[in-house]
Amino acid sequence: MSQGPRSGLAAVSSALLAMSRHLEVRDVLKTIVASARELLDAQYAALGVPDDHGGFAQFVVDGVSDEQWKAIGPLPRQHGILAAMLHEATPERLADVREDPRFEGWPSAHPEMSDFLGLPIRDGDEVIGALFLANKNCEKPEGGCGFTEEDEDLLSILAQHAAIALTNARLYERSRELTIAEERSRLAHELHDAVSQKLFSLRLTAQAAAALVDRDPSRAKGELQQVAVLAAEAADELRAAVVELRPAALDEDGLTATLRTHVQVLDRAHTARVTFTARSFRALPAAQEEAMLRVAQEALHNALRHSGAEHVDVTLERRGSGAVLRVTDDGSGFEPTAIRRAGRHLGLVSMRDRTSGVGGTLTVESAPGKGTTIEMEVPGG
């Protein structure tokens, strides 16, 4: 009898520790759902974060394959049992969700569910999500629910900690957005005060040299020498500003988390589906990670702005002691023989320079109507 409580306590502890490790909202949601399903031994688990328009801003599931999830279709609306948990903020424990009068059906590809346990996730008086499980892996009592009152109490504890983890993750993301905005503002002021003034002086000096070329060549030569000096100083100012543009998130979170966040932002901002996968990646020297981030950003910009792609996939994986970054889109592509002309238009020259600058190689595969794949490999440290 003593083994059960100890293993249950260990499972709860593991779930809470797993939630506390993540700072990205999406990662926190996935951890909550997976922990709840494992802890209560259910076949399915899901968590929905409501928006202000009757739908869900985010909806995470566990126990459903990617193929099933795609076949199910659009995210559910706030209706039926989900609406009850969100708006009435009450727990729901049902022997068969399909027999509840509030049940309004589901898509044909949706898995069949019977016994059901759902709880609102609250932050004070605000309901910030709904956590629910279905199909308890156990023998059900005749006409009863597989989920017990003890299960409900356990899920309630998990939901309380989930609220804390989710709130903390949101605060973290907002604080980082504010930090980025403040840094951009500071750099804009510095660029304006330093570089723009230097370029203004350069332009005036060049105009003076042009006016003196015919009537006083020696003075014109002196002015042109000053132009060269000013141009070099402006280049130094720009170089210093670019060095400062290394994302703070890259230093704090590393390349994997920074790229994942960037991809999530782009996925929300564009109609194209943007996905990210990291496989066995380990930290690289700072210069290589920054170069890979910049190449990924440039490649994503091209795919989303110029290719008309419906899906863009970013993959980061280990290769030997180094790593490979791959950005693939299903867009319009281009003719490889026109690579020189396309290179400048698509920023390929900049990508190649960044790659070679850290000892890496860049390959570009594309064909009209066949999409584009940009692969960057770096040797590691």
Buried (B, 14 or more C-beta within 10 A) or exposed (E): EEEEEEEEEEBBEEBBEBBBEBBBBBBBBBBBBBBBBBBBBBBBBBBBBBEEEEBBBBBBBBBBEEEEEEEBEEEBEBEBBBBBBBEEBEBBBBBBBEEBEEBEEBEEEBBEBBBBBBBBBBEEEEBBBBBBBBBBEEEBEEEEBBBBEEBBEBBEEBBEBBBBBBBBBBEBBEEBEEEEEEBEEEBEEBEEEBBEEBBEBBEEBBEBBEEBEEEEEEBBEBBBEBBEEBBEBBEEBBEEBEEEEBBEBBEEBBBBBBBBBBBBEBBEEBEBEBEBEBEEBEEBBEBBBBBBBBBBBBBBEBBBEBBEBEBBBBBBEBBEEBBBBBBBBBBBBBEEEEEEEBBEEBBBEBBBEBBEEBBBEBEBEBEEEEBBBBBBBBBBE
